[in-house]
Amino acid sequence: MPAGDSDAEHLSLTPDQPLATTPLDALHRELGARMVPFAGYAMPVQYDLTGALAERCKGGVLAEHLHCRAQASLFDVSHMGQARLDGAAPAQALEALVPGDIAGLKPGRQRYTLLTNEAGGIIDDLMVANPGEDIFPGGGLFLVVNASRKEIDIAHLRAELRDAATVTPLDDRALLALQGPAAAAVMARLAPAAAALPFMGFAAVIVGGAACYVSRSGYTGEDGFEISVPAHQAEALARLLLDQPEVAPAGLGARDSLRLEAGLCLYGNDLDEVSTPVEAGLTWTIGKRRKMAWDFKGGLVIRDQLGNGATRLRVGLRPEGRAPARAGTTIVDAEGNDAGTVTSGGFSPTLNAPIAMGYVRRDLSADGSRVFLMVRGKPLPAAVVPMPFVPHRYIR
């Protein structure tokens, strides 16, 4: 799925802007969730579980994180934007705005791509699926975008595509993410067709009596599934999934630490409208065919940067000691000169050590480079390291 939203974005609301809720709001509260504002929604950051669920996972960010790595966790990601893109040739139309090979996306397949602007900056990262004629007659595409960007994305798509394609938000659907090494076994019991999907596969599947769109993807580095379900059936499906002995709920706290260990970007932190795919280390999203013409927004800027090198690059960082470096921490070189900024950082439950990612000067971007992170006014030694910090375990 898309890289997610920064919890620092859109949290300041005026009195006439109450927090939106997802179809699982009542269930979260029943399960003892601590709710926080996130991209304009009330969302669970962690749970204080009781009963049978507490026997599987006692709740809290650390326990929820480790449970996802060992078993299977259920995340509510219904705040994300879901939309349908239709037209005579929607894939070709979308390619004017993204660097991915969308026209080459076969039915039943999904791809991660980026909406770019004229300067090569990233408006959003998103998932694009080709459901196929049997699911979307007429050959439409299914999109999932970040919650804090969905209104911006929809407006951008409509303004740029005009008569070439029609964008229809699917506001009547919820989105659940089942993640972890036991996720496939759970889906094999409930929906064998979903369990048979390859990585980044997409299908229409009946799960617990609900007509769902299921993709084999996620945001944790683990094998897993994202399940788009009609909103009125979301709670019943979530309860069914939580009834499975391997599954426990997880909130935004574990979601953030899991994606950081996996080296996955968070929009608003690691990606923004100034960062380019080259700087962000996302040049792999540029389709081979697209490099022939560079005929997408910002394509020529990105081509020039790819050929001549970017002045800064996103890297993984391993601080020495136990103190984590949070987003916004200044990075300096050995002489104390400014070298960059940490964009995401925290403590890794899997590694039992602090980890971070951020943008550094190109001359300091090679693995093994030594930098210093200014934590509480003191320079904390750190090394540039490859990502992911924890190996991905996607099904292949």
URDA-V66667 format. One record per residue. N is the residue number from 0. PHI is phi as a letter, one per 30 degrees, with the letter a starting at -180 (999 if undefined). Layout:
n;phi
N;PHI
N;PHI
//
This chain:
n;phi
0;999
1;e
2;d
3;j
4;c
5;d
6;d
7;c
8;c
9;h
10;c
11;c
12;c
13;d
14;e
15;c
16;b
17;d
18;d
19;d
20;b
21;c
22;d
23;c
24;e
25;d
26;d
27;e
28;d
29;d
30;d
31;i
32;d
33;c
34;c
35;b
36;d
37;a
38;h
39;i
40;c
41;d
42;b
43;d
44;c
45;a
46;b
47;c
48;d
49;b
50;i
51;d
52;d
53;d
54;d
55;d
56;a
57;d
58;j
59;j
60;e
61;d
62;d
63;d
64;d
65;d
66;d
67;d
68;d
69;c
70;b
71;a
72;b
73;c
74;c
75;c
76;b
77;d
78;d
79;d
80;c
81;c
82;a
83;c
84;c
85;b
86;l
87;d
88;b
89;d
90;d
91;d
92;d
93;d
94;d
95;d
96;c
97;b
98;d
99;d
100;d
101;d
102;d
103;d
104;d
105;d
106;e
107;i
108;b
109;b
110;b
111;d
112;b
113;b
114;d
115;c
116;c
117;d
118;d
119;i
120;d
121;c
122;d
123;a
124;c
125;a
126;c
127;b
128;c
129;c
130;d
131;j
132;e
133;d
134;c
135;c
136;e
137;j
138;i
139;d
140;c
141;c
142;c
143;b
144;b
145;d
146;e
147;d
148;c
149;d
150;d
151;d
152;d
153;d
154;d
155;d
156;d
157;d
158;d
159;d
160;d
161;h
162;d
163;d
164;a
165;c
166;c
167;b
168;d
169;c
170;d
171;c
172;b
173;c
174;b
175;c
176;b
177;c
178;b
179;k
180;d
181;c
182;d
183;d
184;d
185;d
186;d
187;d
188;d
189;c
190;a
191;e
192;d
193;d
194;d
195;d
196;d
197;d
198;e
199;i
200;d
201;b
202;a
203;d
204;b
205;d
206;b
207;h
208;i
209;c
210;d
211;c
212;c
213;b
214;b
215;c
216;a
217;l
218;b
219;c
220;i
221;c
222;d
223;l
224;b
225;c
226;b
227;d
228;b
229;e
230;e
231;d
232;c
233;d
234;d
235;d
236;d
237;d
238;d
239;d
240;d
241;d
242;d
243;d
244;d
245;d
246;c
247;b
248;d
249;b
250;c
251;d
252;d
253;d
254;e
255;d
256;d
257;d
258;d
259;d
260;e
261;d
262;i
263;c
264;d
265;c
266;d
267;j
268;c
269;c
270;b
271;a
272;d
273;c
274;d
275;c
276;e
277;d
278;d
279;d
280;i
281;c
282;d
283;d
284;d
285;d
286;d
287;e
288;d
289;d
290;d
291;d
292;c
293;h
294;c
295;b
296;e
297;i
298;e
299;d
300;d
301;d
302;d
303;d
304;d
305;d
306;d
307;c
308;j
309;d
310;d
311;b
312;b
313;d
314;b
315;d
316;b
317;c
318;d
319;d
320;i
321;c
322;d
323;d
324;c
325;d
326;e
327;j
328;d
329;d
330;c
331;b
332;c
333;d
334;c
335;i
336;d
337;e
338;b
339;l
340;b
341;d
342;c
343;b
344;a
345;l
346;c
347;d
348;d
349;d
350;c
351;h
352;a
353;d
354;b
355;a
356;b
357;a
358;c
359;b
360;e
361;e
362;d
363;c
364;c
365;d
366;e
367;j
368;d
369;c
370;b
371;b
372;c
373;d
374;c
375;h
376;i
377;c
378;d
379;c
380;d
381;a
382;b
383;d
384;b
385;d
386;c
387;d
388;d
389;c
390;e
391;d
392;b
393;d
394;d
395;b
//
